[in-house]
Amino acid sequence: MLGAPPATIGKKKQKHGKDAAVQGTNDSSVVSKVSAAAKGYFQDDLLQHFVCKVSRRAPLINRGYYVRWQAVDHCVKQFLRVTGSCVSRQILSLGAGFDSLYFRLHAEGALERVVVFEVDFPDVARRKAALISGDDRLKDSLLELDLLAQSGPVYVRSAQYNLLGVDVRNEREAEGVLSGAGLQWDRPTLVLSEVVLTYMETEWSDAVIGWAARILPQALIVMYEQIRPDDPFGRVMQNHFLKLNSKIHALCQYPNTSAQSQRFLQKGWEKCVCLDMNQFYFCLSKDERERVEKMEPFDEFEEWHQKCSHYFILTASKGSLTSPALLNPPYESLIPLMAPELESFSMAVRPLEGAPCVEMVGMASSVLEPGLLLLSGGFGRGGRRTAATALIRGKTGWTCATVELDGDKGVRLYHALTPVPGWGAVITGGRTSPLNPIDSVLKVTYSLNDQADPQTVQLSVEKTVCTGQAPKPRWRHTATLLNHGGRNYIFVFGGCTEREPVLGDAHFLCLENQHWTDVPLEGCFPEPRHSHSACAYRGGLVIFGGLGQGGVPLGDVILLKSMSRGFIWERLQLQSALVPRYSHTAHVIGENLVVVGGVWIQADGVPGVAVINLTTGGSVEVNIDTSSVPWPLMLHSFCSELLDSEGAELVLIGGGGNCFSFGTHLNNHPVTLDLRPVLDH
């Protein structure tokens, strides 16, 4: 046995229960793959023969299973290409489940001189054999069918396809069954492990990896599994599998791509290349990425990048024959890896005093006056938010008040809420769905009854009739209050539409006459983007980051400076590059731009706080200590506001999202962040 402990009857029952739970992940996986194939993400019309019916999954799930399928398919085709001149080749698929690989490759005519061996638990192999037996198209794909049985360990035996029911944790039994089925240990062999070994105790999966390296002198192994267990998304992912009684093991000991590569080299494999799925995705051609990104309406960029950063594709080779089949990423990546230079100290967050519950993503916030914060729109556990929320600071802490709005004025996500001193705020843009952007501009006025206990707030929301050439309806844009020539303007920049993935246009809405006005803009326009930040600074503004063209995060700092005749764009030269990010928040405090949270895909961990000196271009990066917060704190699709005039305390509100197929996680309560340690540094 490969590390299998001597078991009591109780332990055997426990192991059987866990094995059954792991087998259940196969059923969910194949249904999701069928959904992606049915939508046209990839071509595989044989997958549907292994499910009772085709079920539609969300676009995020379809994309996730597309990139998984694409990665494995790429590796399989590479192996078949580099071994094309060999007399015979083999594919050994561990934990194959209801995978259609053999049947798809047979239909493509790609199995010349190839024999496929699939291994899984006996119960899974028995079910698959029954499906094959009852399906003429599948059965007709089996050349020289010799055996199609409901008892194992060999359930299907044919000239090019063999289905085996055996636990690979038992080395002697696995070797015997594979040898009996005709596997030739000295032939070039592709070993596939697609989210399989991680369900074993790490000592067992290590043993399987080492066993394959010892017994196969000319081999390529391909593994697709999870990594990065310790950040908020990783914690949600782990908890999901624990609830399914399918704990994932190896990522705790091998938490990143570097550790996984070293693991294989230490277990006897000679060369290894490991990429997370963001890195793999950006290895695909621009045309292919654009094709995929046009498949369905999509607005879950943060969740997509988080999912891809928590899975990897790995290839490791044994023998010179198979090494050319290793993954070969381009020399110059669109998302080169970076290592942020973190300060030695961290900054702690703590729950906001009074602990009001605000579980929302995609909302907008504004400080109406000291101690009064307005939150509008967003999406929570009850769906799209139709009311506004006011956070009010009282004598004993903060309270939360819900304010109902007339009609559907509050139903919007990823809009902008711009404070206007003296009367309230302006709402621009947003969407109800990725197919329905909102073009209306709303004026929000308020009155606070501070004599009541608790205090109450009244809101008035009116649709503003604007003249002039209005910008395209958009969301994930910024809208910043500027003053020029004695007039107040809302400056709208960037965003996205249902047809355009990024926008780079700029527009001025004059608040005195509600007219979209042409104000001269000079200099080199910033790259189009969305999910960036824009903060008022010295009569103009400063833009940082965002998600740019082709879905590549940006890390630039752009200044919009005021002139007598208009404004001019200038790029701030940073002393050292910051890791690009988006879906963050930012605030100007003195001569510093303080950037909080967001999503990055070019570094491990998650963004904390970056402080950029807007005079010198110097910067520092600091981790956020979340140990006092009992839930995984996800800082994307959230809001933040300064609570004092000195800029010492920041409140972070909302945030989270749909964590792929692992469930929705929303931050429970607002938290505060003391900025003094980094501002005084």
Sequence and secondary structure as in RCSB ss.txt:
>XXXX:A:sequence
MLGAPPATIGKKKQKHGKDAAVQGTNDSSVVSKVSAAAKGYFQDDLLQHFVCKVSRRAPLINRGYYVRWQAVDHC
VKQFLRVTGSCVSRQILSLGAGFDSLYFRLHAEGALERVVVFEVDFPDVARRKAALISGDDRLKDSLLELDLLAQ
SGPVYVRSAQYNLLGVDVRNEREAEGVLSGAGLQWDRPTLVLSEVVLTYMETEWSDAVIGWAARILPQALIVMYE
QIRPDDPFGRVMQNHFLKLNSKIHALCQYPNTSAQSQRFLQKGWEKCVCLDMNQFYFCLSKDERERVEKMEPFDE
FEEWHQKCSHYFILTASKGSLTSPALLNPPYESLIPLMAPELESFSMAVRPLEGAPCVEMVGMASSVLEPGLLLL
SGGFGRGGRRTAATALIRGKTGWTCATVELDGDKGVRLYHALTPVPGWGAVITGGRTSPLNPIDSVLKVTYSLND
QADPQTVQLSVEKTVCTGQAPKPRWRHTATLLNHGGRNYIFVFGGCTEREPVLGDAHFLCLENQHWTDVPLEGCF
PEPRHSHSACAYRGGLVIFGGLGQGGVPLGDVILLKSMSRGFIWERLQLQSALVPRYSHTAHVIGENLVVVGGVW
IQADGVPGVAVINLTTGGSVEVNIDTSSVPWPLMLHSFCSELLDSEGAELVLIGGGGNCFSFGTHLNNHPVTLDL
RPVLDH
>XXXX:A:secstr
  S     HHHHHHHHHHHHHHHHHHHHHHHHHHHHHHHTSS  TTGGGGSSS     HHHHHHHHHHHHHHHHH
HHHHHHHTTTSS EEEEEET TT  HHHHHHHTT  TTEEEEEEE HHHHHHHHHHHHT HHHHHTSTT  EE S
SSSEEEE SSEEEEE  TTSHHHHHHHHHHHT  TTS EEEEEES GGGS HHHHHHHHHHHHHH SSEEEEEEE
E   SSHHHHHHHHHHHHTT    HHHHS SHHHHHHHHHHTT SEEEEEEHHHHHTTS HHHHHHHHTSS    
HHHHHHHHHTEEEEEEEESTTTGGGS    SS SS      EEEEEEEEEE TT      BS EEEEEETTEEEE
E  EETTEE  EEEEEEEETTEEEEEEEE STTTT  BS EEEEETTTEEEEE  EEETTEE   EEEEEEEEET
TSSS EEEEEEEEE  EE      BS EEEEEEETTEEEEEEE  B SS S B  EEEEETTTTEEE   EES  
   BBS EEEEETTEEEEEEEE GGG EEEEEEEEEEETTEEEEEE   SS     BS EEEEETTEEEEE  B 
SSSSS   EEEEETTT  EEEEEEE TT SS    SSEEEEE STTS EEEEEE EEE GGG EEE  S EEEE 
HHHH  
